[in-house]
């Protein structure tokens, strides 16, 4: 889960708007689904379906979860990280 969230966050440049959250959820869910599929006692077809379904469900769940918690913003989570050194002073 950590790897998927780290990769997903980097892909969307740490933004928390709705499309960014959906993409983060897709990447995180697919990574988690792939890890789970790796230990499933099932055919390769079912493993792929599991991974894709898991990613899709995570993508759909991120926006309502973050909206309810008031975490959706259109700015990066770490604005000072994106600022120039002179503007931090």
Secondary structure as UniProt FT lines:
FT   HELIX           2..11
FT   TURN            12..14
FT   STRAND          15..16
FT   HELIX           18..39
FT   HELIX           44..68
FT   TURN            69..70
FT   STRAND          73..76
FT   TURN            77..78
FT   HELIX           79..82
FT   HELIX           85..87
//
